[in-house]
Amino acid sequence: MSLAPPPPALRRILGIDPGLACTGFGVVEQDGKRLHYVASGTIRTTSGVAQGDLPGRLKIIFDGVREVIARYQPTESACEIVFVNVNPQSTLMLGQARGAALTSLVASGLTVQEYTATQMKKSVVGHGLAGKPQIQAMVQRLLNLPSLPGPDAADALGIAITHAHAGGSFAALAQATTLSRKTHGVFKRGRTY
């Protein structure tokens, strides 16, 4: 069963918090400055597929994101940017999970914006060092939810909220000017000051 697409004046934003074992998703609707909760949840790859079956787990993420898109009909999407962790193997696998989610978004025809965890925390909580409980509490408050969302769903909703707040500004900047690399102050190997 799929929901009707939103009216043209509304933005329906799908936020993705990528993870290999658990990918969070959150859908919010923006009507002017007001945000409304639509749905959230997780796509789990830990059941039905062997833990060592990386391609099978990536397919679950890809298909799961496609199912969320078909059901909730978002008009745009945002995904968390993944940085290097202590364990390079874990980082590589997380990057592959993120790639599966991004591929699913793009294959479905959605525009994708990317935000770091720090940008999301600053947007939702007010500072970049917020913990999971703080993010969950603020997402609950901002979207007027009856209970705390799960940590992965809260992060995904936070990414969607961040895009709702910042996405319009970034789009206006992109249309106003073209981004180009600085040519002054470039050192060897492309470093700039």
Order of alpha helices (4+ residues) and beta strands (2+ residues): beta-beta-beta-alpha-beta-alpha-beta-alpha-alpha-alpha
